[in-house]
């Protein structure tokens, strides 16, 4: 039981193995996902292959200018309420681009006035361009209606090129926080061209601790194809002097004459990658200047792919633009793995951009968790079922063994006497318990036959021993009274003694036959040769009996002890002579059947054996037949003979002949060859 | 001087019969009941010959112990075992107690005395043969086998075969019956009390073994099934 319990502990390793397997599977799946993502990136890159038009690569003098002049316009999910407060921009605030002294385009006081700077955020939604300008200015000077020149107060300026190719200038200024006035301006930003405020460009001005914020909105259709636009902040510090001290623009003084280029996400690219609809993944397309041209964000993941803080993506973009595909995996603290694949986009042989595909392993993890759950549930069910099965089986087994044990211990009474030799429990079962039960039955029946032999000994012996004792007693009486012939009396006593000796001898022989047989050396010998020689010899020894033999003269090899076989033949021969009717032959027949069994029958004509005796004849002292030899006849001879046959893996059977004229003994012995 | 015979036998009646018979045959007899008293007695006085019952009281193999003791004292000491069955012959051989004689019960007193005489005769002959080889007149020679009828010494191909007196008797009877000898005649030759084929068979087995020790190819004793044995060389 302990061994079973111990070995069943190994079963507990199965869930662990399952877990290990799942871990491996997860690793495999994540790797597979990486490969799949790379394929997806390749697929997207192939779609974009040779589509430089999508990347909007306008002619620019230098890549440095392109880098500097690019102003990102972020796609907005919803329209901005133009109210001067930056609350609508919350998610983009970190993307705010700062402009300061380095992009100072005009400085009247040569650095004497306090420096100004501003942050800019641009967004696009529904054909409008939105902007948030956060100006840091210590002294805010509002417009005074008394001044005709409009460059007499703090203001924001927007310069753009309209679709017709004309430059348009707009100033945003305010007399107080709230809705700002917008005027189209002349080339030197001093006076409005019409004097009428422009309402299509809507702007709101709000005071801030650092200065002021301006939020504005203008229709995108005002911009030309290249979306060229520049924003600058003019700073007026003295409310009396009212002269512009400094102008900070979104493009430095080195690039005077140029305008910034607005980088909007390409709607066509967005459309294309949306069409690819790589679910649950974030796709980012950048051009060769690392400008993000399209992002298909995965709603589920708050992905920061291609954002300014995304160092990994920046590295991968750099590699992709250098012509290298990549798969990158990062594990975060929640055990989620983030997989990013990158692939370059070609225009001919030239690289014009890169595709990044990012996806996390959340659904793999979810899959893993659900598999784990299933394994646990399945294991629990199997374990429970196996446990119940084992319990049932062991209880049944224990019950059967107990029943068998009760029956076996009940088969022998407290004094050690055998009550029954039949064990009914599990008698017909095909398993080991059944075998045990049958083994017990066999054991008990053998024990019964042996105890039967032992019990019959005193009864039979009393009768057999009393006769010679009586003879001796009478002889001694006669000798003491000196009656009759002394020599004759002594002879008679000697004969009686001889009879007693024979009894003791045959008893000893029977009692020790098993031990003696076990000690015998086994050899191979020719049984047919032995038998023919034996018969011719006993014919000489018993001239008054007739022995006939039919069978082969040689060629039947047996394994065993030839002397024991001879001993067995002696017993059977003596038995046959005892009971043969005078003048009839004792017939020996020998043949080998098709199962390699040597069959020897020894038959004599004479009195039949009662049926009820036949079964017990070989069990020892049981014969009540009166022999003709005058020697004690205890049936021990047959017992010894049957033991010898059994020892040679054979059997011995006694039966009355069919014609009811005699008795046959059939000895069956396994032959080595025939 | 009378020769001293020790009898170790736990049954008083049997012991008394042996003692009387032996005293009648002009031997001096010392009687012992069990192993311990026998060994104690031998410490004081070594007899010339010992007759040992194997089962001594509670000690099933007590006789063997006494035999071992005697063999330690004198390897050539003559001992006659009284066994109750033939199986014990195997035990005697298995214990390798030496080439002594055995007498199965019931014992014929006449035969016991004959045996004792021949043992003393052998003892004398053995010690005499070391002095001279003058007993050639009693030699029986048949092929490779030589029997010295006075010292009961047997040689096969000039090599000595150490047989017990009973085995010598059986071999002698075999050699004197050119057409073979029946079990019954062998029983008579050994003067065994009861017709007991297996005892003869056991003796034959041992004779064959002893010959095979000096000549592995020995096959001169042939079993005649249902009859007996014959010497075929």
Interface residues (C-beta under 8 A of the other chain):
Chain A: X497 X498 X501 X502 X505 X508 X509 X512 X515 X516 X519 X530 X531 X533 X534 X535 X536 X537 X538 X540 X541 X562 X563 X566 X567 X569 X570 X573
Chain B: X84 X85 X87 X90 X106 X182 X193 X194 X195 X196 X197 X198 X201 X223 X224 X225 X226 X227
